[in-house]
């Protein structure tokens, strides 16, 4: 469940619950007030009021015999309850054509307790003519005549008066009745507080836990644990945040790794420069000292010494030029003037020229299948420099007098694939992915500086990257090395 939905439900419940509690409280108060009224009516301490109410209700029963059964039963039960609570007994006789003596006639209603027989009260009532109110020693007899809808009736009300019992303390009408509304109010407050606490937990518990998870992840990253990832499975608003955190941690790890690799490359670069410059400089110094000390006594020897000094100086110049180019490419200051080229024509032209130029060094070129009618958008100078670096790499590391370089070109979807393979010694599986690292050599001891500085393939990789392509090294079928270049095809050449 999302946090938005939880907040919506919480707000609805905070409105609905007080309304429901208010309605329940109102119903309870109405019930209590009704019971209090009923209790006070049934347990009235006003004996005379109860007696008059009974007599009035009796006359109503006699005057309205056609009242519906439900209402009639209700009236009879209320009169019977008043009689019982006030220690009274009611007897109603139909006297049409009968004598007027007590207990005579047709008994119509018998409610309340049992009537008593008191000759003294009977004699006093006869003195009053058979109707009226007489009483003695806590007993009272009230006799009245009434005309009903179906004849004449005599109403006899017997009463034994006693002191009314006090109202129970716990009853709403008693002395402790004030605690009932207080208890209800306190209960309502408690329910509201508990509801608020539950809803707060219902909403904010689902916010606090993800925040703690995120805080824990941040602490892990701060402490250097870049492999830490948050495993968050709930489908709420925090899920994309946790996914973004994991992505950020991954990118941060890659960034740190790139910085570390760059720092390592910089150290290797300094070490490589120092070593590769030291070798030709040592040779130049040795030949120069030989000339100064007269070791080269003949003209031929002096010319050979001078030629070696020039060759070593040329090697230093070539290496410094490559290093300068690599530094500019590394800083993004790369001379790039692309144009649309026909790769088939460029490859054939370059490798035919290379076959003639490097034939005396043992290079043989084998041109394979090349697809026609394609165009690529690259800088022609940098493209030829990449091809030259690959050819020079094959020549420098050959172990036989001759090395054959095979070239093929074909289209692979929206890219152009160029493969340059040689039949040289190749490299190990461990060295294969490191060939494009700056100053890397398969000769770990760097005992053969004449085989190159290790910058050629590194420069080639950066150049191809600027051309929006890729370059990689593979094992050739004959055991040598294969360089695969992939470049985007601009368009098909118009016929």
C-alpha positions in Angstrom: 0.0 0.0 0.0 1.4 3.4 -0.9 2.0 6.1 1.6 -0.4 8.4 -0.2 -3.2 5.9 0.2 -2.3 5.3 3.9 -2.6 9.1 4.5 -5.9 9.2 2.7 -7.3 6.4 4.9 -5.9 7.9 8.0 -7.6 11.3 7.3 -10.9 9.6 6.6 -10.8 7.6 9.8 -9.8 10.6 11.9 -13.1 12.2 10.6 -15.3 9.1 10.7 -14.3 7.7 14.1 -15.2 10.9 16.2 -18.5 11.1 14.3 -19.3 7.5 15.1 -18.3 7.9 18.7 -20.5 11.1 19.0 -23.5 9.2 17.6 -22.9 6.3 20.0 -22.5 8.6 23.0 -25.7 10.4 22.0 -27.6 7.1 21.8 -26.2 6.0 25.2 -27.1 9.3 26.8 -30.7 9.1 25.4 -31.0 5.5 26.7 -29.7 6.5 30.2 -32.1 9.5 30.3 -35.0 7.3 29.3 -34.1 4.7 32.0 -33.8 7.5 34.5 -37.2 8.9 33.6 -38.7 5.4 33.6 -37.0 4.6 37.0 -38.2 7.8 38.6 -41.7 7.3 37.2 -41.9 3.7 38.4 -40.2 4.4 41.8 -41.8 7.7 42.5 -41.7 8.7 46.1 -44.9 10.8 45.6 -47.4 8.2 46.8 -50.3 10.5 46.0 -49.1 11.2 42.5 -48.8 7.4 41.9 -52.3 6.8 43.3 -53.8 9.5 41.1 -51.9 8.2 38.0 -53.3 4.7 38.7 -56.8 5.9 39.0 -56.5 8.0 35.8 -55.0 5.1 33.9 -57.8 2.8 35.1 -60.5 5.2 33.9 -58.7 5.4 30.5 -58.7 1.7 30.2 -62.5 1.6 30.9 -63.3 4.4 28.5 -61.3 3.1 25.6 -61.8 -0.7 25.4 -61.1 -0.6 21.6 -57.5 0.4 22.0 -55.1 -1.8 19.9 -53.7 -4.8 21.7 -50.1 -3.5 21.7 -51.0 -0.2 23.3 -53.4 -1.9 25.7 -50.7 -4.3 26.9 -48.3 -1.5 27.3 -50.7 0.5 29.5 -51.6 -2.5 31.6 -47.9 -3.4 32.2 -47.1 0.2 33.2 -50.0 0.3 35.7 -49.1 -3.1 37.1 -45.4 -1.9 37.6 -46.6 1.3 39.3 -48.8 -0.8 41.6 -46.1 -3.2 42.5 -43.5 -0.5 43.2 -45.9 1.4 45.4 -47.3 -1.7 47.2 -50.8 -1.3 45.8 -53.4 -3.7 44.4 -56.0 -2.7 41.9 -59.3 -4.5 41.3 -61.9 -3.3 38.7 -65.4 -4.9 38.7 -68.2 -4.4 36.3 -71.3 -3.5 38.5 -74.0 -3.1 36.0 -77.1 -4.5 37.8 -74.9 -5.9 40.7 -74.6 -4.9 44.3 -72.2 -2.2 45.4 -70.3 -4.3 48.0 -66.5 -4.7 47.9 -65.4 -7.6 45.8 -68.7 -8.1 44.1 -69.5 -7.9 40.4 -67.7 -9.2 37.4 -63.9 -8.9 37.8 -62.5 -7.0 34.8 -58.9 -6.2 35.8 -56.7 -7.6 38.7 -53.4 -5.9 38.9 -50.7 -5.4 41.5 -50.5 -7.2 44.7 -53.1 -9.0 46.8 -55.9 -6.9 48.3 -56.3 -7.0 52.1 -59.6 -7.4 54.1 -60.0 -4.9 56.9 -63.4 -4.7 58.5 -62.7 -1.4 60.1 -61.9 0.2 56.6 -65.0 -1.5 55.1 -67.2 -0.1 57.8 -65.8 3.4 57.4 -66.3 3.1 53.6 -70.0 2.1 54.1 -70.4 5.2 56.2 -69.2 7.3 53.3 -71.8 5.6 51.0 -69.5 2.9 49.5 -67.1 5.3 47.7 -64.2 7.4 48.9 -60.9 7.2 50.6 -60.4 5.6 54.0 -57.2 4.6 55.8 -55.8 3.5 59.1 -52.4 2.2 60.4 -50.6 2.4 57.1 -53.5 0.9 55.1 -55.6 2.8 52.7 -58.6 1.8 50.6 -59.7 4.0 47.7 -63.0 3.1 46.0 -64.4 5.0 43.1 -67.2 4.4 40.5 -66.8 5.0 36.9 -68.8 4.7 33.8 -67.1 2.9 30.9 -68.0 2.4 27.3 -69.6 -0.9 28.1 -71.2 -0.2 31.5 -70.6 0.8 35.1 -67.5 -0.2 37.0 -66.2 0.0 40.5 -62.5 0.7 41.0 -60.9 -0.6 44.2 -57.4 0.5 45.1 -55.7 -1.2 48.1 -52.5 0.3 49.4 -50.0 -0.5 52.1 -47.9 2.6 52.4 -44.2 2.2 53.1 -41.2 4.5 53.1 -39.7 4.7 49.6 -36.3 3.0 49.2 -33.4 5.2 48.3 -32.3 5.3 44.7 -29.4 3.0 44.0 -26.1 4.9 44.0 -25.0 3.5 40.6 -28.3 4.3 38.9 -28.5 7.5 36.8 -31.1 8.9 39.2 -28.9 8.1 42.3 -26.2 10.0 44.0 -23.5 8.3 41.8 -25.2 9.0 38.5 -22.8 11.9 37.7 -20.0 9.4 37.1 -21.8 7.9 34.1 -21.3 11.0 31.7 -17.8 11.4 33.1 -17.0 7.8 32.4 -18.4 8.1 28.9 -16.4 11.3 28.2 -13.2 9.7 29.4 -13.9 6.6 27.3 -14.4 8.7 24.2 -11.2 10.6 24.9 -9.3 7.3 25.4 -10.7 5.9 22.1 -9.7 9.0 20.2 -6.2 8.9 21.6 -5.8 5.2 20.9 -7.2 5.7 17.4 -4.8 8.6 16.8 -1.9 6.5 18.0 -2.9 3.6 15.8 -3.3 5.7 12.7 0.0 7.5 13.4 1.7 4.1 13.7 -0.2 2.9 10.6 1.2 5.8 8.5 4.5 6.9 9.9 5.8 3.4 10.7 5.9 2.8 7.0 7.8 6.0 6.5 10.3 5.6 9.4 11.4 2.1 8.4 12.4 3.0 4.8 14.2 6.1 6.1 16.2 4.0 8.5 17.0 1.6 5.6 18.2 4.5 3.5 20.2 6.0 6.4 21.9 2.6 6.9 22.7 2.5 3.2 24.2 6.0 3.3 26.3 5.0 6.3 27.6 2.0 4.5 28.6 4.0 1.4 30.2 6.6 3.7 32.3 3.9 5.4 33.6 2.8 2.0 31.3 -0.2 1.3 30.5 0.6 -2.3 29.2 -3.0 -2.9 26.3 -2.4 -0.5 22.8 -2.5 -2.1 19.4 -1.9 -0.6 16.9 -4.8 -1.1 13.5 -3.0 -0.9 10.5 -5.0 -2.0 7.6 -2.9 -1.0 5.6 -1.2 -3.7 5.4 2.4 -2.4 7.0 5.8 -3.0 10.3 4.6 -1.4 10.9 1.9 -4.0 12.2 4.2 -6.8 14.2 6.1 -4.2 16.0 2.9 -3.2 16.5 1.8 -6.8 18.0 5.3 -7.5 20.2 4.8 -4.4 21.5 1.4 -5.8 22.1 3.0 -9.2 24.0 5.9 -7.5 26.1 3.4 -5.5 26.9 1.5 -8.7 27.9 4.6 -10.5 29.9 5.8 -7.5 31.8 2.5 -7.5 32.5 2.8 -11.2 33.7 6.4 -10.7 36.0 5.4 -7.8 37.3 2.5 -9.9 37.9 4.8 -12.9 39.8 7.3 -10.7 41.9 4.5 -9.2 42.6 3.1 -12.7 43.5 6.5 -13.9 45.8 7.0 -11.0 47.4 3.6 -11.7 47.7 4.5 -15.4 49.4 7.8 -14.5 51.9 6.0 -12.3 52.5 3.4 -15.0 52.8 6.3 -17.5 55.5 8.0 -15.5 57.3 4.7 -14.9 57.1 3.8 -18.6 58.3 7.3 -19.7 61.2 7.1 -17.3 62.3 3.6 -18.5 61.8 4.1 -22.2 63.6 7.5 -22.2 66.4 6.1 -20.1 67.4 3.4 -22.6 67.9 5.6 -25.7 69.4 8.4 -23.6 71.9 5.9 -22.2 72.8 4.8 -25.7 73.2 8.4 -26.9 75.4 9.2 -23.9 77.5 6.1 -24.5 78.1 6.8 -28.2 78.8 10.4 -27.5 81.4 9.5 -24.9 82.9 7.1 -27.3 83.3 9.9 -29.9 84.7 12.2 -27.3 87.1 9.6 -25.9 88.4 8.7 -29.3 87.0 5.1 -29.1 85.7 5.6 -32.7 89.2 6.0 -34.2 88.2 5.5 -37.8 85.9 7.5 -40.0 83.6 4.5 -40.5 83.3 4.0 -36.7 82.6 7.7 -36.1 79.9 7.6 -38.8 78.3 4.5 -37.2 78.4 6.2 -33.8 76.9 9.3 -35.2 74.2 7.3 -37.0 73.2 5.5 -33.8 73.0 8.8 -31.9 70.6 10.1 -34.6 68.6 6.9 -34.6 68.1 7.0 -30.8 67.3 10.7 -30.9 64.7 9.9 -33.6 63.2 7.2 -31.3 63.0 9.7 -28.5 61.3 12.2 -30.8 58.8 9.6 -32.0 58.0 8.6 -28.5 57.6 12.2 -27.3 55.4 13.0 -30.2 53.2 10.0 -29.4 53.1 10.9 -25.7 52.1 14.5 -26.6 49.4 13.2 -28.9 48.1 10.8 -26.2 48.1 13.6 -23.6 46.1 15.9 -25.9 43.6 13.1 -26.6 43.3 12.3 -22.9 42.5 16.0 -22.2 39.9 16.0 -25.0 42.0 18.4 -27.2 42.0 16.0 -30.2 42.5 17.2 -33.8 39.4 15.8 -35.5 38.3 16.8 -39.0 35.8 14.1 -40.1 34.5 13.6 -43.6 32.7 10.9 -45.6 35.1 8.2 -46.7 34.9 5.1 -48.7 36.5 2.6 -46.3 37.2 0.1 -49.1 39.3 2.6 -51.1 41.0 3.8 -47.9 42.0 0.3 -46.8 43.2 -0.8 -50.2 45.2 2.4 -50.7 46.8 2.3 -47.2 47.8 -1.4 -47.2 49.2 -1.4 -50.7 51.4 1.5 -49.7 52.3 -0.3 -46.5 53.2 -3.4 -48.4 55.7 -1.5 -50.5 57.0 0.6 -47.6 57.6 -2.2 -45.1 58.5 -5.0 -47.5 62.2 -4.8 -46.5 61.1 -5.4 -42.9 59.4 -8.6 -43.7 55.7 -7.4 -44.1 53.3 -9.1 -46.4 49.8 -7.9 -46.9 46.8 -10.1 -47.9 43.7 -8.2 -48.8 40.5 -10.2 -48.3 36.9 -9.6 -49.1 35.7 -6.0 -48.8 32.1 -4.9 -49.2 31.5 -2.1 -51.6 29.2 0.9 -51.6 29.6 2.0 -47.9 30.6 5.4 -46.3 32.0 6.2 -42.9 32.3 9.7 -41.3 35.9 9.8 -39.9 39.0 11.9 -39.9 41.2 10.3 -42.7 44.5 11.3 -41.0 43.5 9.7 -37.7 42.0 6.7 -39.4 45.3 6.0 -41.2 47.2 6.6 -38.0 45.2 3.8 -36.4 45.9 1.4 -39.2 49.6 2.4 -39.1 49.8 1.7 -35.4 48.3 -1.8 -35.9 50.8 -2.6 -38.7 53.8 -1.3 -36.7 52.6 -3.4 -33.7 52.6 -6.6 -35.9 56.1 -5.8 -37.2 57.6 -5.0 -33.8 56.5 -8.2 -32.2 57.1 -10.6 -35.0 59.5 -13.5 -34.2 60.0 -14.8 -37.7 61.7 -12.9 -40.6 58.3 -12.3 -42.2 54.8 -11.6 -40.9 51.6 -11.6 -43.0 48.8 -9.1 -42.2 45.4 -10.1 -43.5 42.6 -7.4 -43.9 38.9 -7.9 -44.3 35.9 -5.6 -44.2 32.2 -6.4 -44.0 29.0 -4.8 -42.8 27.3 -6.0 -39.6 23.9 -4.3 -39.3 24.5 -0.5 -38.9 28.2 -0.9 -38.3 31.3 -1.6 -40.4 33.6 -4.3 -39.1 37.3 -4.1 -40.1 39.6 -7.0 -39.1 43.4 -6.9 -39.2 45.0 -10.2 -38.4 48.6 -11.3 -38.3 50.4 -14.7 -38.0 52.8 -13.5 -35.3 53.3 -15.0 -31.9 50.0 -13.6 -30.5 49.5 -12.9 -26.8 48.2 -14.8 -23.7 44.6 -14.8 -22.5 45.7 -12.7 -19.6 47.4 -10.0 -21.7 44.6 -9.8 -24.3 42.4 -7.3 -22.5 45.4 -5.1 -21.5 46.8 -4.4 -24.9 45.0 -1.0 -25.1 46.3 0.1 -21.7 48.8 2.9 -21.9 52.4 1.8 -21.8 51.4 -1.9 -21.5 53.8 -4.5 -23.0 53.5 -8.2 -23.1 57.2 -8.1 -22.3 56.7 -7.5 -18.6 60.4 -6.9 -17.9 60.6 -4.3 -20.7 63.8 -5.8 -21.8 63.2 -5.0 -25.4 62.5 -1.2 -25.6 63.0 -1.4 -29.4 59.7 -3.1 -29.6 57.8 0.1 -28.9 56.6 2.3 -26.0 53.2 0.7 -25.5 51.4 3.9 -26.7 50.4 2.8 -30.2 47.3 0.7 -29.4 46.3 3.1 -26.6 46.3 6.0 -29.0 44.3 3.8 -31.5 41.7 3.1 -28.9 41.1 6.7 -28.1 41.0 7.7 -31.8 38.4 5.0 -32.6 36.4 6.2 -29.5 36.4 9.7 -30.9 35.0 8.2 -34.2 32.1 6.7 -32.1 33.4 3.2 -32.8 35.0 0.4 -30.8 38.2 -1.6 -31.1 39.1 -4.9 -29.5 41.7 -7.6 -29.7 41.2 -11.4 -30.3 43.2 -14.5 -30.9 43.6 -15.1 -34.7 42.9 -18.5 -36.2 46.6 -19.1 -36.9 47.7 -18.3 -33.4 48.5 -14.6 -34.0 46.6 -11.5 -33.1 43.4 -10.1 -34.6 42.3 -6.4 -34.1 38.6 -5.8 -34.8 37.5 -2.2 -35.5 33.7 -1.4 -35.6 32.6 2.0 -36.9 29.1 3.3 -37.6 28.0 3.3 -41.3 26.9 6.8 -42.4 25.1 5.7 -45.5 25.3 3.5 -48.5 27.4 5.0 -51.3 25.3 6.1 -54.3 26.0 4.1 -57.4 
